[in-house]
Amino acid sequence: MSSVLDTNNDRFDFMCDLEAQILSARLIYWFKTPKAIPSYKDVELLARYWKRYWNSELGAGTIDGVIEKYHKYVK
C-alpha cells in the first residue's frame, strides 16, 4: 500500500506539481462549460464563474467569501 508521503506515488507527484494542477483545473473548466474564464482583473465576475461552474449553486462557498479571500491572499 502506498503512502501520500511516498515520493514514487503518482498522487504525491501531482500534489506537488502546481503546473499539472493548473492544467487539470483548466481542462475541467473547459469541459464543464464552453464559456471562457473571465479576466483576472474582474474579481467579482471570476467569483461568480467559480460559484456557478466549480462550486455549484448548492456548494457551501460564497461569492463574497471568494472576493474576501482574493483580497486577503492575492492582492
Secondary structure as the mmCIF struct_conf table of DSSP 4:
data_model
#
loop_
_struct_conf.conf_type_id
_struct_conf.id
_struct_conf.beg_label_comp_id
_struct_conf.beg_label_asym_id
_struct_conf.beg_label_seq_id
_struct_conf.end_label_comp_id
_struct_conf.end_label_asym_id
_struct_conf.end_label_seq_id
TURN_TY1_P TURN_TY1_P1 VAL A 4 LEU A 5
TURN_TY1_P TURN_TY1_P2 THR A 7 ASN A 8
HELX_RH_AL_P HELX_RH_AL_P1 ASP A 10 MET A 15
TURN_TY1_P TURN_TY1_P3 CYS A 16 CYS A 16
HELX_RH_AL_P HELX_RH_AL_P2 LEU A 18 LYS A 32
BEND BEND1 PRO A 34 LYS A 35
HELX_LH_PP_P HELX_LH_PP_P1 ALA A 36 SER A 39
TURN_TY1_P TURN_TY1_P4 TYR A 40 LYS A 41
HELX_RH_AL_P HELX_RH_AL_P3 VAL A 43 TRP A 50
HELX_RH_PI_P HELX_RH_PI_P1 LYS A 51 ASN A 55
TURN_TY1_P TURN_TY1_P5 GLU A 57 LEU A 58
BEND BEND2 GLY A 59 ALA A 60
HELX_RH_AL_P HELX_RH_AL_P4 ILE A 63 TYR A 73
TURN_TY1_P TURN_TY1_P6 VAL A 74 VAL A 74
#
